[in-house]
Amino acid sequence: MKVYKALVACCVAAALGSPLQATASDKAMKLSLSDAISLARENNYTIKAARSKVDQAEARIVQSRQSYLPKVTLSETFVVTNDPGAALVLKLQQNIVQQSDFMPEKLNNADVINDFNTSIQVMQPVYNADAAIGRQLAFTAKKAQEYMSTRTGESIVLQVTRVYYGLILARKNIDAVEQSIKTMQAHSNEAAKGFRAGLLPKSDKLSTDVRLSELLEQKMMLHDEIKNASDALNVLLHLDAGVAIIPSGDLVIDRVLPSGSDKAVSENRSDLKALETWRQVAILQDDMIRASKRPRLNAFLQTNLHSNNVFSGGSSWALGMNMQWNIFDGMATDGRIQEAKAQEREAMYNYEAAKSGSIAEVEKSMRSLTTARARIAVAQKSLEEAKVSLDYISSQFKTGMAMTFELLMREQAYTYAKMRVNQAKFDYCMAKSELAYYRGN
């Protein structure tokens, strides 16, 4: 018995001594919900990764400029040869041909010749239908990535809101448990006096100790919930691991519920716009593959400088047009067209599935919001009744007119009622946030 009392006393001391806020080794930071959301939009890695995809799409737009800009190539080639034909051609290109070079003996036994060829080639697209469509596709793909980036930010905001409200809920619950611990400590002291005076049996005294131990255990678990929520916020906001978040906001309940008649999902919701835009990308992809069957026409200009020493000797140029027409490629293009058509259908199905699913999510959030509002009223009334009942039984217990089990039942009901109110308020705030998320407001 003495060991049990000592254990309970240690638990009480540890629970009362454990700080609700940050320890001395941690840094505490007070944040409102709007502050937390602003930090997430600025620092969250997932949002930054989504923005990087937009940057990648912008880079592909830059690459698509090759559809109308010239391509300039500079090359330098060095050749050493004694091939009779090549030697004569290189001399002609270097402008060093002499009459003696056409003598049979000289032609048959050519001297070794060096040739440095400096070449500049300019290719200018004239008609390239698939590349032009590809440029349009790149712009459309960037727009889709921008919509996806926006939706990623909205999803992170919802996560931050959930964790932030969860942190508030845990702190409110721990306040409720601490109040119950103080109450139970007082009743435990009364039970100890009654036991020593022979007015209460040993089982009643132990019952108060057991309930006190349950509350202490519950408090320790809530401390873990606070730490877990704070750590999760640190990750979402990209803060140092040692920072303890202290929410300055509260679980606010609106006086008027949002309109329940309007269950429509906004057509401008970013993820739906993204899926719709991806469908346009698939259509352009099909058009681009079909356009690749058409001939391509490019103009070119090439200049060459040949010499046996670098940057000297004979020069020449050539100007012309080049046409390429892929008449048959073994059904590869037909297969790509078939694939693009299937991707277009996939994009359409994804859009319709997301839209219908969103309507269901909006209706679910609306029901949760309405139910949570009703639960708050019910739980608040239950809390008031539990308080009156606990106060009455407490006064009766002090005078010996109430049994210990009655006191424990009333105290447990009162603590549970406080947590029910907190949970209902949390559910209301989250249902409101989810409703705005799924509506696309």
Stockholm file with secondary structure:
# STOCKHOLM 1.0

chainA/1-441         MKVYKALVACCVAAALGSPLQATASDKAMKLSLSDAISLARENNYTIKAARSKVDQAEARIVQSRQSYLPKVTLSETFVVTNDPGAALVLKLQQNIVQQSDFMPEKLNNADVINDFNTSIQVMQPVYNADAAIGRQLAFTAKKAQEYMSTRTGESIVLQVTRVYYGLILARKNIDAVEQSIKTMQAHSNEAAKGFRAGLLPKSDKLSTDVRLSELLEQKMMLHDEIKNASDALNVLLHLDAGVAIIPSGDLVIDRVLPSGSDKAVSENRSDLKALETWRQVAILQDDMIRASKRPRLNAFLQTNLHSNNVFSGGSSWALGMNMQWNIFDGMATDGRIQEAKAQEREAMYNYEAAKSGSIAEVEKSMRSLTTARARIAVAQKSLEEAKVSLDYISSQFKTGMAMTFELLMREQAYTYAKMRVNQAKFDYCMAKSELAYYRGN
#=GR chainA/1-441 SS CHHHHHHHHHHHHHHHHSCSSCCTTSEEEEECHHHHHHHHHHHCHHHHHHHHHHHHHHHHHHHGGGGTSCEEEEEEEEEEECCHHHHHHHHHHHTCCCGGGGSHHHHHTCCCEEEEEEEEEEEEEEECHHHHHHHHHHHHHHHHHHHHHHHHHHHHHHHHHHHHHHHHHHHHHHHHHHHHHHHHHHHHHHHHHHHHTTSSCHHHHHHHHHHHHHHHHHHHHHHHHHHHHHHHHHHHHTCCTTEEEEECCCCCCCSSCCCSSCCCCCTTCHHHHHHHHHHHHHHHHHHHHHHTTSCEEEEEEEEEEEESSTTCSEEEEEEEEEEECCCCCTTHHHHHHHHHHHHHHHHHHHHHHHHHHHHHHHHHHHHHHHHHHHHHHHHHHHHHHHHHHHHHHHHHHHTTCSCHHHHHHHHHHHHHHHHHHHHHHHHHHHHHHHHHHHHTC
#=GC SS_cons         CHHHHHHHHHHHHHHHHSCSSCCTTSEEEEECHHHHHHHHHHHCHHHHHHHHHHHHHHHHHHHGGGGTSCEEEEEEEEEEECCHHHHHHHHHHHTCCCGGGGSHHHHHTCCCEEEEEEEEEEEEEEECHHHHHHHHHHHHHHHHHHHHHHHHHHHHHHHHHHHHHHHHHHHHHHHHHHHHHHHHHHHHHHHHHHHHTTSSCHHHHHHHHHHHHHHHHHHHHHHHHHHHHHHHHHHHHTCCTTEEEEECCCCCCCSSCCCSSCCCCCTTCHHHHHHHHHHHHHHHHHHHHHHTTSCEEEEEEEEEEEESSTTCSEEEEEEEEEEECCCCCTTHHHHHHHHHHHHHHHHHHHHHHHHHHHHHHHHHHHHHHHHHHHHHHHHHHHHHHHHHHHHHHHHHHHTTCSCHHHHHHHHHHHHHHHHHHHHHHHHHHHHHHHHHHHHTC
//
